[in-house]
Amino acid sequence: MAATKGRGKASTKSRIPQVHWREVRPAPVVLVSGPEDFFASEAITGLRTILRTEDPSLEVHELDASSYAPGELTTLVSPSLFMEPRLVIADRVHQTVDAFLQEALAYVEAPIEGTTLILRHASGVRGKKLLDTVRAMPDAIEIPCLALKANELFDFTMAEFRSQRRRAEPQAVQALVAAFSNDLAELAAACRQLMSVSGDEDITAELVERYYGGRVETTGFKIADSAIAGRLAEALLLVRSGLDTGLNAVPIVAAFAMKLRMMAKVYGLGGSDAQVAKLVGGAPWQIGQARRESRGWSEPELANAIMLVAETDHLVKGGSRSPEYAVERLVRCVASRDFSRA
């Protein structure tokens, strides 16, 4: 995932290191760029924590570049009588007034030792000269905060758990993404709450259902469950309700893919659920569920369903003008096991 692996390549004009928002480190000037406010907030909070840990006497000041009063920056960055370190956070640099732009340009030419200046620039060309100047500095850093695409939310959620040395079942992650796909901050908060309330190393689908089952009535897995079981009317009702309330098409297709592939893996295999789990991967309960769901399915039907899922995955990730239609077609074909219309 781009966000969890340092999303955002350096521009051709950038000469300074680009640092992932999880890996923020001190520098005289830190440019926090890009539209995703959650990443920006996490990076700024992380840097403040690092600096305060290094020196508890740290003075923190915030200013708004869009309503800046002349001389404010000069006052805030100037050393105090006792030389306490300073952190100055300049927000809305993308909407800066000329006075801040001029004073910030002068400051970055000769930063003051012991002072850290954070520049938060979300988007647009306003303040471009300042950004270009910072990007040419020898000891500044940039933290790119680009918005995530729908198909990157799964990896982001997995990374939230991995960052705290926790594991999460794929179904649990898919359920969280389905419930909070419209707000990255809420998604991260849900992950952190689950880790705080559970002492187990693994985050399970049952745990997610217990705390957030009512957050969104319809999830991709509920739609897939109904369609795979052949309950066409119920599956269509669920998918239309889900799409109408903001459920993204991508996690719906991902749920179909995960369940159908597991059904194909266990199809025709003998042995206990635990034995098959060791052979194909997964937990015994997943094997048992996949075995029950595959009853009544033929090998050609499973193969056709998996191929249709792959095609639908392409369509909902930009290959079609109507991802909703593509998802509904997938639901109809799987529930009826009729792939002639695909």
ZITA-V357158 format. One record per residue. RES is the residue in one letter. PHI is phi in radians with two decimals (999 if undefined). OMEGA is omega in whole degrees, 0 to 359 (999 if undefined). Layout:
BEGIN
res: <RES	RES>
phi: <PHI	PHI>
omega: <OMEGA	OMEGA>
END
This chain:
BEGIN
res: <M	A	A	T	K	G	R	G	K	A	S	T	K	S	R	I	P	Q	V	H	W	R	E	V	R	P	A	P	V	V	L	V	S	G	P	E	D	F	F	A	S	E	A	I	T	G	L	R	T	I	L	R	T	E	D	P	S	L	E	V	H	E	L	D	A	S	S	Y	A	P	G	E	L	T	T	L	V	S	P	S	L	F	M	E	P	R	L	V	I	A	D	R	V	H	Q	T	V	D	A	F	L	Q	E	A	L	A	Y	V	E	A	P	I	E	G	T	T	L	I	L	R	H	A	S	G	V	R	G	K	K	L	L	D	T	V	R	A	M	P	D	A	I	E	I	P	C	L	A	L	K	A	N	E	L	F	D	F	T	M	A	E	F	R	S	Q	R	R	R	A	E	P	Q	A	V	Q	A	L	V	A	A	F	S	N	D	L	A	E	L	A	A	A	C	R	Q	L	M	S	V	S	G	D	E	D	I	T	A	E	L	V	E	R	Y	Y	G	G	R	V	E	T	T	G	F	K	I	A	D	S	A	I	A	G	R	L	A	E	A	L	L	L	V	R	S	G	L	D	T	G	L	N	A	V	P	I	V	A	A	F	A	M	K	L	R	M	M	A	K	V	Y	G	L	G	G	S	D	A	Q	V	A	K	L	V	G	G	A	P	W	Q	I	G	Q	A	R	R	E	S	R	G	W	S	E	P	E	L	A	N	A	I	M	L	V	A	E	T	D	H	L	V	K	G	G	S	R	S	P	E	Y	A	V	E	R	L	V	R	C	V	A	S	R	D	F	S	R	A>
phi: <999	-1.07	-1.21	-1.52	-2.18	1.45	-0.96	1.79	-1.45	-1.13	-1.30	-1.14	-1.59	-1.49	-1.91	-1.70	-1.11	-1.78	-1.97	-1.12	-1.12	-1.37	-2.03	-1.01	-2.53	-1.14	-2.79	-1.00	-2.31	-2.15	-1.67	-1.84	-2.00	1.90	-1.45	-1.44	-1.14	-1.09	-1.08	-1.08	-1.08	-1.11	-1.13	-1.15	-1.10	-1.10	-1.18	-1.05	-1.11	-1.06	-1.16	-1.24	-1.17	-1.16	-2.65	-1.05	-1.44	-0.90	-1.70	-1.99	-2.29	-2.13	-2.47	-1.90	-1.16	-1.42	-2.30	-1.34	-1.73	-0.90	1.57	-1.10	-1.11	-1.03	-1.16	-1.27	-1.52	-1.20	-1.08	-1.49	-1.04	-1.72	1.04	-1.16	-1.14	-2.28	-2.12	-2.02	-1.90	-1.78	-1.64	0.98	-1.15	-1.22	-2.14	-1.08	-1.47	-1.08	-1.09	-1.17	-0.99	-1.14	-1.26	-1.18	-1.06	-1.16	-1.18	-1.19	-1.23	-2.62	-1.07	-1.59	-1.09	1.54	-2.02	-1.97	-1.94	-1.82	-1.96	-1.73	-2.17	-1.44	-3.03	1.57	-1.71	-1.10	1.44	-1.04	-1.08	-1.15	-1.08	-1.09	-1.15	-1.10	-1.18	-1.70	-1.28	-1.34	-2.33	-1.61	-2.34	-2.16	-2.00	-1.31	-2.19	-1.47	-1.19	-1.50	-1.48	-1.00	-1.37	-1.77	-1.20	-1.08	-1.12	-1.05	-1.15	-1.00	-1.16	-1.02	-1.28	-1.10	-1.10	-1.93	1.00	-2.05	-1.90	-2.38	-1.17	-0.93	-1.15	-1.14	-1.15	-1.08	-1.14	-1.13	-1.09	-1.11	-1.36	-2.23	-1.18	-1.63	-2.57	-1.12	-1.13	-1.17	-1.09	-1.12	-1.10	-1.12	-1.03	-1.23	-1.16	-1.06	-1.18	-1.35	-1.59	-1.97	-1.53	-1.33	-1.21	-1.64	-1.70	-1.79	-1.10	-1.12	-1.12	-1.10	-1.10	-1.12	-1.65	-2.25	-1.03	-1.57	-1.10	-2.42	-1.06	-1.87	-2.15	-1.02	-1.23	-1.17	-1.13	-1.10	-0.99	-1.15	-1.17	-1.12	-1.36	1.52	-1.57	-1.08	-1.06	-1.13	-1.10	-1.15	-1.08	-1.13	-1.19	-1.19	-1.11	-1.11	-1.13	-1.18	-1.77	1.73	-1.18	-1.35	-1.20	-1.07	-1.15	-1.11	-1.14	-1.07	-1.12	-1.03	-1.07	-1.10	-1.25	-1.19	-1.16	-1.16	-1.07	-1.17	-1.12	-1.61	-1.03	1.37	-1.45	-1.70	1.80	-1.30	-1.03	-1.15	-1.14	-1.17	-1.05	-1.17	-1.35	-1.88	1.56	1.91	-1.56	-0.96	-1.15	-1.18	-1.12	-1.06	-1.12	-1.13	-1.12	-1.13	-1.23	-1.45	-1.09	1.58	-1.59	-1.72	-1.04	-1.06	-1.13	-1.09	-1.09	-1.13	-1.13	-1.16	-1.15	-1.18	-1.08	-1.07	-1.13	-1.15	-1.02	-1.12	-1.15	-1.40	-1.82	2.03	-1.51	-2.51	-1.37	-2.34	-1.07	-1.11	-1.13	-1.08	-1.17	-1.13	-1.10	-1.05	-1.06	-1.08	-1.16	-1.20	-1.13	-1.61	0.95	-2.03	-1.81	-1.23	-1.53	-1.32>
omega: <185	183	181	179	179	184	176	178	179	177	182	181	184	178	184	179	172	189	178	184	176	188	182	179	182	173	180	177	181	178	178	189	176	191	186	184	180	179	180	180	179	181	181	178	179	180	178	180	179	183	180	176	179	180	182	180	181	173	181	179	178	176	180	183	181	178	189	175	182	178	183	182	180	179	185	183	183	180	177	181	183	173	176	176	184	173	180	182	180	182	176	177	177	177	188	169	184	183	179	181	181	182	178	177	178	183	185	175	180	181	181	180	181	179	175	178	175	178	179	182	187	184	175	185	179	182	184	180	178	179	180	179	179	182	177	181	182	187	174	173	177	176	180	183	182	180	179	171	183	182	177	184	179	180	177	182	176	181	176	180	180	182	179	179	176	177	179	175	178	179	177	180	179	179	178	180	179	184	188	186	184	183	184	180	178	178	179	180	178	177	184	177	179	179	182	183	182	176	180	179	183	173	187	177	179	179	178	180	182	186	187	181	180	183	174	185	184	173	179	182	177	178	180	179	182	182	181	178	178	181	189	183	180	181	179	178	180	184	179	177	180	180	179	182	172	178	183	182	185	179	175	180	179	178	176	183	182	184	182	179	177	177	179	180	185	186	176	181	176	180	179	178	180	179	180	179	178	182	187	184	182	179	180	180	177	179	180	179	181	178	180	182	183	178	180	176	174	178	178	179	178	180	179	180	181	177	179	177	179	178	181	177	177	183	183	178	174	183	181	175	183	178	179	178	180	179	180	176	178	180	181	183	181	183	180	185	178	184	178	181	184	999>
END
